[in-house]
């Protein structure tokens, strides 16, 4: 069952106005998309492939779905020759 379906069921159970239930469902779907794209980027390290998967025309849009890991940042800092 999709997140949207669950939200609609919950809206009926707890008597939320349907409009609010739809908004919550949209937020849940967006969170699922963000997690899926970030995980795909974490696992592959291929931002271009994730961009194609997300059907984004600009890499800047896809870069919002990336998570920078602490070890990656540390490696970048350590690679700089002062």
URLINGI-V984852 format. One record per helix or strand of 2 or more residues. SS is the DSSP state (H for helix, E for strand). FROM is the first residue (numbers start at 1). TO is the last residue. Records with the same first field share a line. If there is no record, write none. Layout:
# URLINGI-V984852
SS: FROM-TO / FROM-TO
This chain:
# URLINGI-V984852
H: 3-13 / 18-44 / 47-54 / 59-63 / 70-79
